[in-house]
Amino acid sequence: MEQSFALSLNLLVKDIQKEPKHFTKSDLIKYITENEIEVVNFRYVGGDGRLKTLNFIINDVEHLDNILTYGERVDGSSLFPYLDSGASDLYVVPRYRTAFLNPFSEIPAVDILCSYYTKDGEPLDTAPENTLRKAHEEFKRVTGMEFEAMGELEYYIVTDHDPLFEAENQRGYHESSPFCKWGDFRTECMQLIAQTGGRIKYGHSEVGNFIMNDKAYEQNEIEFMPVNVEEAADQLVIAKWIMRTLAHNYGIDLTFSPKITAGKAGSGMHVHTKIVKNKKNMYLKDGKLTDTALKAIAGMLELAPSLTAFGNTVPTSYFRLVPHQEAPTNICWGDRNRSVLVRVPLGWTTGASKMLTHANPLEKHVADANFEEKQTVEFRCPDGSADVYLLLAGITVAVKTGFEMQNPVEYANERYVSVNIFKEANKEVAAKLNHLPASCVESAECLEKQRGFYEKNGVFSSAVIDGFIKKLKALNDKTLRKDIEGDEKKVLELVRKYTNVG
């Protein structure tokens, strides 16, 4: 049966009539030629986690073929702090499967994500996308399965205060217009992300909304679908670029900052995971969590302290990771429990097949539907400051580690929590649990202790680990949260400093 691409919002997919993973150089040359594309942009992530750009004006087909074949040279020492300027010439080579039509360029342009290569034509050992590729290859080697992930991008829109139809303070969850002021902006972001290849699940307004210093802060979220973990990273970095660029075009501010002010909801970047074999979700069987799921959970809990080095990279990250703010501080897991670090979200494991017919009496029973495919396991501490590729590489390493631990199922079961551990009545339960780091400095110390897990079989290079430890320790924030607690002016200065994280 021939696949239909009629409903695809990805403009290249609709025209080329192939899934992106099947794009070839000739496909791109044909599309660029027939659609009078004048510019090709190479995109690649630097050491700050943001997309960089190299522009090419297309002179002729021979020129286009040349850049798509050989890539181009860049100065790696200006992109990554741990590369020596004496040996920093790198190649950036396009990955055709990531090509998309630029949604903003007035001159028709196709953008392509690139990978880094050395002077010898080898993948750059320290490159973020290569680290993630190595992590996924090692995961597949150890487990015989594939790893999928998807992110939740929480963010605040910051604008001048509009007194009309104010949503109740910290009660903005799933609000509609006119109480949610920026829902149309959110859906426009989602449309553009989908057109560039992002697999969007849904979007909605979030809890956070408040007025401060005559500015209105409205929190929203865009959530993705689980895909191959390498593709998930590509989608997240493109999405953040789209959202910021669109916000700039609107003349508004958008921030993924983990914390704006005390007592108000912070923004996380929760990561959902799946383990797949032969296209089947291995987390559930007969409506119950499998040992595979428990091993994955064990690995995430074991490496959680050091994962913060890649997922919570600025001091304001640890103003969010405090008790009673629906952000985790204790290393434990549970189902449908938002006070835990690793959460098994509400699935479709019981009663699912009868919901459709109850809501729609004209519809037939769907007893053969595979509801178990929807189940994920969520890692809740990362935020928008994360280095997306290295965070997902770290989580991949952690889940793989769960398969290599002694007694991982027992380890996970011992750390299961069924109660809200932030409640006073459950303080004895919380007291038995280990805690996440409380600062970037502590996070660096945890990475030092656990670095062997990441460096095993050459997945993370020692240069990357050393670089993150050095960077995090240099923030010197071990007592910062305590030092400026209650000083709104200093907190706001800190927030402004880290507004454009990640």
C-alpha positions, 0 to 999 in steps of 0.5 A: 500500500502506497503511503499518503503524505496528504496530511503532512504539514512538513512542506518538503515531505509533501513535495518530495513524497518521502519520509525525511529519513529517506531524503537523498541529495538528488531529492534536495537538489530537485526540490531546490531547483524546482521551487526556486530556492535561492538560499541554503542555510547550514545549521549546527549547535554550538557549545551554548546549545543554540543553533548557529548559521552559515548562509549560501547563495546558490549560484548554480546546480554545480555549486549546490551539489558541491555544498551538499556533498562536501559541506564547509569549513568552520572555526571550532574554537569559536563554537566550543570552548574546549577546542584549541585554536591551533587545531580547530578547523572543522567540517560541517556536513549536512544531514539530508533527513533534517532539511526543512523550508525556512518559515521566516526567510523573505528570500526562499531558503532551505535549512539543513542541520549539520554534523561536525567532522575533523580534518581527517573526515572522522566524526568530531568526538566531542560534538553534541550530536555525535555524543548522542549518536554514540549513546544511542548506538551503545544503548542498542548494542547493550539492549537490542532495542531502540530508545525514543524520547520527546520533550515538553517545552514550557515557556513564559511570554512576557508583555506589557500588562493588559488588565482585560480578562485577567486569568487568576494568579497561578491558575492559568492551566488550559485556559482559553481566550480571552483569559489566555492571551497568547494561545494564537501565538502558541498554535502558530508556533506549533504550525511552523514547527510541524512544517519544519518536521517537528512531531507535535502532540499538543499545546496548552496554557500552563499554570503560571500567570502573574503580574510583576512590575507592570509586566504580564507573565503567561506560561504555555507549553508545547509537547512533542510525540515520542520519536527516535532519540536523535530526531527528538533532539533535532526537533527541540533545538529547531523548535526553540529557534522557531519560537524565539524568532516568531516572538521577536517578529511579534515584538514580545519576549519569550523565555525558557528560563527555569524560574522567574520569581519565588512562589510562581511556577517555574518552567521545566523541560520534562523528557518522556521516554520509550523503549521500542523493539520491532515497533512495539513499546516495551514498557507495558505488557498486559497493562502492567509495567515490565521489568524493562521499564523498571530497569530504565527507571532504575538507571535514571534514578541512579544517574539523576544527580549527574544528569542535572549537569546537562539538564539544569545548567544555570543557578536559576535551575535550582530556584525551581528545584525546591519542595512544594513547587511541582518540581522534584527534589527527591530521587524516587519514582511513582505513577500519576505522582507529580512530586516524584523525579521519575513519573509514569503518567496516566496511561490507557491501561484500564477501561480504555477500550470502553471510553470511546463508545461511552462518549460516542454511542454510535461508535463501535467498541475498540477492543483491538486498539493498542493503547499500551503504545501510548505509555511513556516514562517521564524524567521531570527535573530538566529545564530550558537551560539544558544542552538538548543533545547532551541531556538526551545522550545522558538520559540514554546512557542512564537508561542503558545503565539500568540494564547493566546494574545488579538487581535494577528491578529491586533497586527501582521498587525500593524507590517507589513512592505512592504519596505526595512526599511534599506533604507534612504527613509524608515527611518520614518517607521523604527523609529516607530518599536521596536528593538532587543537587541544590546548585550548579556546583553540587551538580558538577561534583556529582558529575565528577563522581559519576563520570565513568558511566558517561565515558564508558566505551567512549560515549562522552569524551573526557573533554566534554565532561571536564568542560561541563565540570569547569563551567558549572563550578565557575558559577560559584552558586553553592550558597546563592539560593540561601544568600539572596532568598527574599531579595526580590531585586537580586533574584530579578537580576539573576533571572535577567542574566539567564533569560535566554538560556539554552 
